[in-house]
Amino acid sequence: MIRPRRNRKSPAVRALVRETTLSASDLIYPLFVHDKNTDEEIDSMPGCKRWSLEGLVKEAGEAHALGIPAVVLFPAISEDLKSPDAAECHNANGLIPRAIKALKTAYPDLLVITDVALDPYNSDGHDGLVAENDKGELEILNDETVEILCQQALCHASAGADMVSPSDMMDGRVEAIRTSLDSDGFTDVSILAYTAKYASSYYGPFRGALESSPKAGDKKTYQMDPSNVREAIRETLLDEDEGADIIMVKPAGPYLDVISQVRAATALPVAAYQVSGEYLMIKSAAKDGWLDEQSVMMESLVGIKRAGADIIVSYFAKQAAQSL
Ligand code: PBG
């Protein structure tokens, strides 16, 4: 009789035949930073904080010591610095450039990745510039936005970012950012492209953390329709062609089929972003004792890896690395 259970009979056999393993070196840790001297709990994301620069450096250092190679930064910008042209996003003395410098000074080997998009800086709360068309409807301007994204990417690169990560879903931005970086001599700065970023309701807690929800309308004219997977392949081939170094799918858990098809469509490394809503669902179910947080967290991460992600961006990164 054929008995598949023989391969499950002990922890040693299970370790030997295990197909997917998670390691701290697979993880990117997203961190929120604000321009205050104290660290603040984030109501919508229990266990996450808006860090002061000092708190940020300490938290990133602890994560790095656990084997996490990279952090990605998200700024909470005060309301008075937001504007319709999002000009603060390329201020050389802004919060993100100061955070990059502080991190690279403290930990030269830690990869510092920055988010490239206008929403934290835009008084309209959109990832791109907003204009009204003849019919009085809101439109997100593509090419005008891409020009500003290039300035933002250059600003981050000048401050010492190792990688920039456009999350805005404008067309043509990977190529434009690559060209700008190269022409200013930043040929070694990588692009981690949010290639297939869906118009997802799972981003709600993140927008709470940054107070960055769109003031009007939604993001459906630039982020992808959750029903589509062939479109993700189209975006993958474009981003590869435009010079992306890493392709990313976001969210992760509800989009495992997308991760697996994107994995098959490109030779580039594939990342997946376990977003704020996925994190919060596990945290809140565990808080009430409905789920075991540690084991569900690990299962959710291994599932994302098994689907084909080489890299996982997760708010659980540090907690997971502690148990690896
Ligand atoms: C915005 C951005 C978002 C996230 C990362 N970058 C939100 C959005 O597109 O509205 C979401 C991350 C998360 O939910 O954890 N450029």
Boltz pocket constraint, residues with backbone or C-beta under 6 A from the ligand:
constraints:
  - pocket:
      binder: B
      contacts: [[A, 115], [A, 116], [A, 117], [A, 118], [A, 119], [A, 127], [A, 167], [A, 168], [A, 202], [A, 203], [A, 204], [A, 205], [A, 206], [A, 207], [A, 212], [A, 219], [A, 274], [A, 275], [A, 276], [A, 277]]
      max_distance: 6.0
